[in-house]
Amino acid sequence: MSMLDKLKSLLQGHEDTARQGVEKAGDAFDAKTGNKYQSQVDTAQQKINEQLGTQERKPDDQP
């Protein structure tokens, strides 16, 4: 079992919490670096969310 598979199994059912943590970590990193790496941080956040299968829902999206 790969590390990513193990993480996915641990986070199963807690995707929203994981997404919030990724956002907070990215925002904190942006604040510390003065947004110097903002585009890279945004890309990393997007890739992590894709790997976890946590696509952020917009209010008008159907479940």
C-alpha angles and dihedrals in degrees: 000000000000123000091249091053090050092050091048091053092049092049096044107129092014100075095126092053091049091050090051090051092051090050093048093048092049092048091049091050091049090051093050093048097041091245089295091138098030097130092050091048091050091050091049091049091051093049093049091050090049092051092049092046091237107140110178111243121225116222092251094050118109116234 
